[in-house]
């Protein structure tokens, strides 16, 4: 399967270590993990530690919003840029526990 490209992210040692059915299952799990992007890995890790899906969604939406803010928006000297900077700072203080 590795030679045919079905498991492209695995090395020869991984394949050689398959002796039991459980080893093959672990190999498939490893291949699946290798195909996940960073956001999917974060969500999977959070779910595996017991974080509720709605909480994960809230954090992922926040990360998506923060990643969408450009340098131009932050350095904008208009009222819009000032409001954005104020809101970001205010939210950061609230996240740190300040009122």
N, C-alpha and C positions, 0 to 999 in steps of 0.2 A: 504493500500500500504506500509506503514511503517512496519507493521508486516510481510509482504511478502518479505521485503528486497529491495523494489524498491526505497525507500528513506532512505538509511541506515545512512546518515549523519545528519538527522534531529532529534530533540528531541521531546518529547511528547507535549511540550508547542507549538512548531511550528505547529504541526498537529491540536491541539485543537483550535488554532486561526483561522483556515480556516472556514469562514462563507459565503463568497461571491466568485464568480468566479475569481475575481481579486486576492483574497487571495491565491487561488489555483495556479494561474499563478506565483505569488510571491514565493510560495513554490517550484515550479518547477525551477524557476530562482535560488533560493538559493541552491537547490540540484546540479544544473549545476555548479555553482560557487565553491561548495565544491569539485567537481571532477577535478578542474583545478590544474595543477602544477604551481609553482612560475613563470616560464617563460610565460605560457599562461595567467596568471593573469596580468603580466606586460604588455603584448601585448594588452590585452583587455582594461586595464586602459588607455594605451597610445592612442588606437584607439578612446575610448570614450571621450578623451580630445582633439581630433582633430589632433593628430600627423599623418603625412603621412606614409603609409605602408613602403615605401622605406627607410625612416629615421629609422623606428622601426627595419627593417631588418638589417640596418647598425649597430645599437647599439647592437642588439642581437648577430650578428656575432662577434662584438668586445668582448662582455661578454663571449661568448663561447670560443674565442681564449684565453682570459686572464685566464679563469677557467681551460684551458687545460695546462697551464704552470705549471711545477712541481717545487718543491723546489730545486731539483737537477739541473734543468736547470738554475735557477737563481743563485745558488751558484757555478756553474761550473766556474773554474778558467781558462779555455781555452779561445781562441779568440771568440769562439761561445758564451760562457756565458757572456763575457764582452760586446759583441755586443748586446746581448739581453738586458742586464741591461741598456746600453746606450740608446737603442731605447725606452725602457719603460719609462725611465726618461725624455727623449726628448719629447715623446708623452704626458706625464703628464704635462710638462711645457707648451706645445702648447695648451692643453685642458684648461689650466688656463689663457690663453691669452698672454703668453710670446712668443716672436719671437725666 
